[in-house]
């Protein structure tokens, strides 16, 4: 069997999450939690929202308690919340990833569409990056007035904030129409 991807028959859709995320790998803690407490994979992905609203996510709240119980754990979380998340540098990194991905996929002549999944407040460089990303392949939050979460939450939200299946179906219908309108299919 040939495992090579036929780029002429490939469509890539990227839903960008919010930039306020980081991956945390407390190796010893992960193995203990996985084997003794959680009986499933440890959630390595944390965000500003996770830190702020852990009460909504009981399994993440347990993990945050473990991090806070570590030496300087509370300070670690406060540092990330105050000095990393919501800084211009952090948002620049996020937009640069989007720009690099878009440029790379364009260079391969791959059909693709990207969009933001969560609304982020504009910062000093938002519109500069949106100007650079203003191609038919990028559905932009401000320029295109596309707001994935708010636009489709009317179809239902699970406890914890993720959209329900009917919301994803409505979004996929919308994205299909965008793909057709932009001549990407």
Secondary structure, 3 states (H helix, E strand, C coil): CCCCCCHHHCEEEEEECCCCEEECCCHHHHHHHHHHHHCCCCCCEEEHHHHHCHHHCHHHHHHHHHHHHCCCHHHHHHHHHHHHCCCHHHHHHHHHHHHHHHHHHHHCCCEEEEEECCCCCCCCCHHHHHHHCCCCCEECCCCCCCCHHHHHHHHCECCCCCECHHHHHHHHHHHHHHHHHCCCC
